[in-house]
């Protein structure tokens, strides 16, 4: 199992500095989000500074980009990182795709299925396996003259992962993808009872094993040897869970655990702008399912106990914020990373 750090929105110089620091500390890799800034140049800067780290996007927004553009970017990053890059894509939500990007957003899971198929058709064409030919309900690609095809290289097994929460998108991941980005708001009952069965169904349709699909899991891991040390990170977790949990499509995450009705309450408070009220709805009992709280010396064992045998990569959702606020904690996070990688 690998241990990565989630980050994003960095200047290129800071991305390079951070990558070097994380490599020295013992981390496995870096996962870059896409919000106000795109991840590609941050990854390039980090990769040149840290030649052993792995890099991924978690997630890059798919639909505003042509599958050809995503394939070209992934191909170039795979080459220049020596195969240490994997592309993580997500659908985002309708409001962002339509109103911020002015792009098509239809039924996200079927559209993503076609998108991944088109992406893979581009990669096969880059490899010289076949002419570019993809005809789908959303994407049609058929022109790739030789002078417009990227040069071949030694790292052409380009990995593609997608974010998935609901059963349809999980089946798409199981059928077509190398991995799945699990939502940060997850419980182990969700992974066991919803995510894995849907992945297995998709994999079975494609004639492959669910074991071929990597789980990349962002985790609300909260270390600290005293309640005071953990307090600020726990507040971040409560706020994030309240924000994520207000989304109607995620209501089942609460309902499955016996916290029925939480999402409508969160949604009502969000409409009122009552962030404090939303955060107060996230109880300690909920945190036991959605977060992992441990003393520093126990955190690696706790992560291994929960995720070993399931996750290919665990990704710290909170380490970046903690290291920024407490630079001295980088070494402690590094100890956790080294212990997980050595187990």
Helices and strands as residue ranges (DSSP letters): E 2-7, H 12-25, E 29-32, H 40-49, E 54-57, E 60-61, H 67-80, E 85-90, H 94-94, I 95-100, H 108-127, E 134-135, E 140-141, G 146-148, E 159-164, H 167-176, E 179-182, H 188-190, I 191-195, H 196-205, G 210-212, E 214-223, H 227-245, G 248-250, H 251-255, H 262-272, H 275-280, H 284-290, E 291-294, H 296-307, E 313-316, H 319-325, G 327-329, H 330-342
